[in-house]
Every structure is written in C-alpha cells, then in structure tokens.
Amino acid sequence: RDLRPTQAPHAWNLRFRKELAALGFCQTQADSSLFLRGSGVEAIYLLVYVNDMLIAARGDLASGMYDAIKRLFTVRNLGAVIYFLGMHIARDHAARTITLTQEQLTLNLLEKFSMSDAKPRRTPLATGTRLTAEGDPLDTEMSPYSVLVGSLLYLSSCTRPDIAFAVNSLARYIASPNEQHWIAAKGILRYLRGTAKVGITFGPAGDLKGYCDADFGGDLDSRRSTTAFIFTLNKGAISWGSRLQPTVAASTTE
C-alpha cells in the first residue's frame, strides 16, 4: 500500500511490534520503546529508538536474538554497546558494574554556551536562591534560554538526577524568562564544568530503595510546594523527579 512520508514511521513501528510479538516479546507499559521476553537469567531486554536497537541479555541469548532479528530485517551488529542516545556506557567486568555518563554531551554543551573555561562550583543552584517570575525580561535572541534548559532537561532525565531540581525549577519559566533565570541556568553549567564525568553506576546486586522529600510553599509565585523523589536499584538511580505539587498545601503535614 502506498504510504505518505508521515505514515512511514508509524508503519515501521507496527511492523516491528508485530514481529517482536511473534518472537514472544511483550511491550512494557512503563516504556513503549522497551520490549521484554522471559525473566530472571533468561530475560531478554530489547530497546528500540527509531531504527537503533539495543539488546541486553546473557551472551548466548543476545546472539540468538540477533540472529532471529537478522532473518526478519537487514541489520548490522555493532558489537558490545559503548555509546547509545548520547550516553556513554562503560562496563567493569571485574567489579561487575555498568556506568552511564554523558561526558561528551556535557562538554559539547559547555562549548556551545562558551562555558568551557568557566570556574566550577559545588552545587547546581546556589544555596538560598529563590526564583520568581518578576524581574528584567531576558533577551532570548542573545541568550537562548529555552535551548539551554532543554539540553539540561535531557541531561537531568538520563544520567544526572543531581541537577533535576535546579533544571525543573528553571523549566517553569520557559515562556517568559528573566535575567535571574539566565544567571541560574549558567550556574548549572558551572556545576557541570566540574562534574562532567559524573554519572550513574549500577552494581551486581542491591535492593530497591526509594527516597522522597518536599519543601513547604517554596515557589514564590504560586506558593506551591515541590516534591522530589528517587528510586535506586543495584545502588544506581533508575527513576527520579522533582515537580510542583498540584495544589497549595496549608501545612507541612498536608
């Protein structure tokens, strides 16, 4: 059937999902790009992004799955993964760890905003900083605020939970940033300047743990509180977030 260009990605996705279902894979509800077959040591995880695929499984299972997919599509095996979607993946076989970092992407971001030689600082957001919508409007032609915050959001959602609170605070002002917001955003770049190699390391074992906290009426414009959480597995962060609560809390207990 003749498909218009805008329909091609959808048609590819339907075909790919159909073939994986025939191979016994289930599409996960948590992430539509992640497919799973089996469990325990027999589990095969397949992550797809457009036409890039990443297979995580025991060696023989991964090889067998590659052969199965090769019979269905024209594919090329790039070997053990080193770089995927902007993330560098390092494996220490002796220590049985996997580390995810985005050093190169961070360095590129620093260079793009002329912050490669900036003086590093120890925190993403200076202690006591209280952002507000009031202030001198920012010239976004000269200072591309949305571009910078968008890049920082990608970092914070992939491998840098340590900047999640600061970045999400700045993202609230994408529509109308002021000079204070731009200074705070460049402050995060200064923090990244000294922590470019920081990432997430997963060990061979570890319990699932969760932590959460909240401030009280911290947002000066809406008086809403901010809730933050992080979950770790095998001593590495797997889920985190920082966002305004949907209603105004009348007390810390609430």
C-alpha positions as CSV (number, residue, x, y, z in Angstrom):
1,R,0.0,0.0,0.0
2,D,1.2,3.5,-0.9
3,L,2.1,5.4,2.3
4,R,2.8,9.1,2.6
5,P,6.1,10.0,4.3
6,T,4.4,10.9,7.6
7,Q,2.9,7.5,7.8
8,A,6.2,5.6,7.2
9,P,7.4,5.7,10.9
10,H,4.0,4.5,12.1
11,A,4.0,1.7,9.6
12,W,7.5,0.7,10.6
13,N,6.6,0.7,14.3
14,L,3.5,-1.5,13.6
15,R,5.6,-4.0,11.6
16,F,8.3,-4.1,14.2
17,R,5.9,-4.6,17.1
18,K,4.2,-7.4,15.2
19,E,7.4,-9.3,14.5
20,L,8.6,-8.9,18.1
21,A,5.3,-10.2,19.4
22,A,5.7,-13.3,17.2
23,L,9.1,-13.8,18.8
24,G,7.5,-13.8,22.2
25,F,8.2,-10.2,23.3
26,C,5.9,-8.1,25.3
27,Q,5.9,-4.3,25.1
28,T,6.4,-2.8,28.6
29,Q,3.8,-0.4,30.0
30,A,6.4,1.8,31.6
31,D,8.2,2.5,28.4
32,S,6.7,1.8,24.9
33,S,10.3,1.5,23.5
34,L,11.2,-1.3,25.7
35,F,10.3,-5.0,24.9
36,L,10.8,-7.9,27.2
37,R,10.9,-11.7,26.9
38,G,11.5,-14.2,29.6
39,S,12.5,-13.5,33.2
40,G,15.5,-13.9,35.6
41,V,18.7,-15.1,33.9
42,E,16.6,-16.0,30.8
43,A,15.4,-12.4,30.3
44,I,16.0,-10.5,27.1
45,Y,15.5,-6.8,27.0
46,L,15.3,-5.1,23.7
47,L,15.2,-1.3,23.5
48,V,14.4,0.4,20.2
49,Y,14.8,4.0,19.1
50,V,13.6,4.6,15.5
51,N,15.9,2.0,13.8
52,D,18.6,1.7,16.5
53,M,18.3,-1.4,18.7
54,L,19.9,-2.3,22.0
55,I,19.8,-5.9,23.3
56,A,20.6,-6.6,26.9
57,A,20.8,-10.3,27.8
58,R,23.1,-13.2,28.6
59,G,25.7,-13.6,25.8
60,D,24.2,-16.7,24.1
61,L,20.6,-15.3,24.3
62,A,21.7,-11.9,22.8
63,S,23.5,-13.7,19.9
64,G,20.4,-15.9,19.3
65,M,18.1,-12.9,19.3
66,Y,20.3,-11.0,16.9
67,D,20.2,-14.0,14.5
68,A,16.4,-14.1,14.8
69,I,16.0,-10.4,14.0
70,K,18.5,-10.7,11.2
71,R,16.2,-13.2,9.5
72,L,13.5,-10.5,9.5
73,F,15.3,-7.3,8.8
74,T,18.5,-6.0,7.3
75,V,20.6,-5.3,10.4
76,R,24.2,-4.7,11.4
77,N,25.8,-5.9,14.6
78,L,27.9,-3.1,16.1
79,G,29.2,-5.3,18.9
80,A,29.2,-4.5,22.6
81,V,27.5,-1.2,23.3
82,I,29.7,1.8,24.1
83,Y,27.6,4.8,23.1
84,F,23.8,5.0,22.8
85,L,21.5,8.0,22.6
86,G,24.1,10.4,23.9
87,M,25.0,8.1,26.8
88,H,28.5,6.5,27.2
89,I,28.2,3.0,28.7
90,A,31.2,1.6,30.5
91,R,31.4,-1.9,31.8
92,D,33.8,-3.1,34.5
93,H,33.7,-6.9,34.2
94,A,36.0,-7.4,37.3
95,A,33.8,-5.3,39.5
96,R,30.6,-6.3,37.7
97,T,29.4,-2.7,37.3
98,I,27.9,-0.7,34.5
99,T,28.3,3.1,34.4
100,L,26.3,5.6,32.4
101,T,27.7,9.0,31.7
102,Q,27.2,11.9,29.3
103,E,30.6,13.5,29.4
104,Q,31.0,14.3,25.7
105,L,27.5,15.7,25.5
106,T,28.2,17.8,28.6
107,L,31.5,19.1,27.1
108,N,29.7,20.0,23.9
109,L,27.1,21.9,25.8
110,L,29.7,23.9,27.7
111,E,31.5,24.7,24.5
112,K,28.2,25.8,22.8
113,F,27.5,28.3,25.5
114,S,31.1,29.4,25.9
115,M,31.4,28.0,29.4
116,S,34.3,25.5,28.8
117,D,36.7,27.6,30.9
118,A,34.2,28.7,33.5
119,K,35.0,28.4,37.1
120,P,33.3,25.3,38.5
121,R,31.0,25.5,41.5
122,R,29.9,22.8,44.0
123,T,26.1,22.9,43.7
124,P,23.8,23.2,40.7
125,L,21.8,26.0,42.4
126,A,23.3,28.4,44.9
127,T,22.0,27.9,48.4
128,G,19.2,30.3,49.2
129,T,18.3,31.0,45.5
130,R,14.6,31.7,45.2
131,L,13.4,32.0,41.6
132,T,10.4,34.2,40.7
133,A,8.7,35.4,37.6
134,E,9.3,39.0,38.4
135,G,12.5,40.6,37.1
136,D,14.0,42.2,34.0
137,P,12.9,40.3,30.8
138,L,15.6,38.3,29.1
139,D,16.6,39.0,25.5
140,T,16.2,35.4,24.2
141,E,17.7,36.3,20.9
142,M,21.0,37.0,22.6
143,S,20.5,34.4,25.4
144,P,18.8,31.3,24.1
145,Y,17.2,30.3,27.4
146,S,14.9,27.6,26.1
147,V,17.7,25.9,24.1
148,L,19.9,25.7,27.2
149,V,17.2,24.5,29.6
150,G,16.0,21.9,27.0
151,S,19.6,20.5,26.8
152,L,19.8,20.5,30.6
153,L,16.5,18.6,30.8
154,Y,17.8,15.9,28.6
155,L,20.9,15.5,30.9
156,S,18.8,15.5,34.0
157,S,16.4,12.9,32.7
158,C,19.1,10.5,31.5
159,T,22.1,10.4,33.9
160,R,22.1,13.4,36.1
161,P,19.5,13.3,38.8
162,D,21.7,15.7,40.8
163,I,20.6,18.6,38.7
164,A,16.9,17.6,38.4
165,F,15.6,20.0,41.0
166,A,17.5,23.0,39.6
167,V,16.6,22.3,36.0
168,N,12.9,21.7,36.7
169,S,12.8,25.0,38.7
170,L,14.2,26.8,35.6
171,A,11.8,25.0,33.2
172,R,8.8,26.7,34.8
173,Y,9.9,30.0,33.3
174,I,10.5,28.8,29.6
175,A,7.7,31.1,28.4
176,S,9.0,34.3,30.0
177,P,12.5,34.1,31.4
178,N,14.3,36.9,33.1
179,E,17.9,37.8,33.8
180,Q,17.9,36.0,37.1
181,H,16.9,32.7,35.4
182,W,19.6,33.0,32.8
183,I,22.2,33.5,35.5
184,A,20.9,30.5,37.4
185,A,21.0,28.4,34.2
186,K,24.6,29.3,33.5
187,G,25.3,28.4,37.2
188,I,24.2,24.9,36.4
189,L,26.7,24.9,33.5
190,R,29.4,25.9,36.0
191,Y,28.5,23.0,38.2
192,L,28.6,20.6,35.2
193,R,32.0,22.1,34.3
194,G,33.4,20.4,37.4
195,T,31.3,17.2,37.3
196,A,31.3,16.3,33.6
197,K,32.4,12.7,34.3
198,V,29.7,12.1,37.0
199,G,27.1,9.5,36.1
200,I,25.2,6.5,37.4
201,T,26.9,3.3,38.4
202,F,24.9,0.0,38.8
203,G,26.4,-2.7,40.9
204,P,26.0,-6.5,40.7
205,A,23.3,-6.5,43.4
206,G,21.3,-4.3,45.6
207,D,17.8,-3.7,47.0
208,L,15.2,-1.5,45.5
209,K,15.1,1.7,47.6
210,G,13.1,4.9,47.4
211,Y,13.6,8.3,48.9
212,C,11.3,11.4,48.8
213,D,11.2,14.8,50.3
214,A,9.3,18.1,49.9
215,D,9.7,21.8,50.8
216,F,6.8,23.9,52.0
217,G,5.5,26.7,49.9
218,G,8.8,27.1,48.1
219,D,7.5,28.5,44.9
220,L,7.3,32.3,45.3
221,D,4.8,32.8,42.5
222,S,2.2,30.1,43.3
223,R,3.2,29.3,46.9
224,R,3.0,25.6,46.0
225,S,5.4,23.1,47.5
226,T,7.9,21.0,45.5
227,T,8.1,17.2,45.8
228,A,11.2,15.2,44.8
229,F,11.8,11.5,44.7
230,I,14.4,9.0,43.6
231,F,14.4,5.2,43.4
232,T,17.6,3.1,43.2
233,L,18.2,-0.5,42.3
234,N,21.6,-2.2,42.5
235,K,22.8,1.0,44.0
236,G,22.1,3.0,40.9
237,A,19.3,5.5,40.3
238,I,16.5,4.2,38.0
239,S,13.7,6.7,38.5
240,W,13.6,10.3,39.8
241,G,11.8,13.5,39.6
242,S,11.2,17.0,41.0
243,R,7.9,18.8,40.4
244,L,5.5,21.3,41.9
245,Q,2.6,19.8,43.8
246,P,-0.8,20.3,42.1
247,T,-2.4,22.2,45.0
248,V,-1.3,24.6,47.7
249,A,-0.6,22.8,50.9
250,A,-1.7,24.6,54.1
251,S,0.8,22.8,56.3
252,T,3.9,20.6,56.1
253,T,1.8,17.6,57.3
254,E,-0.5,18.1,54.3
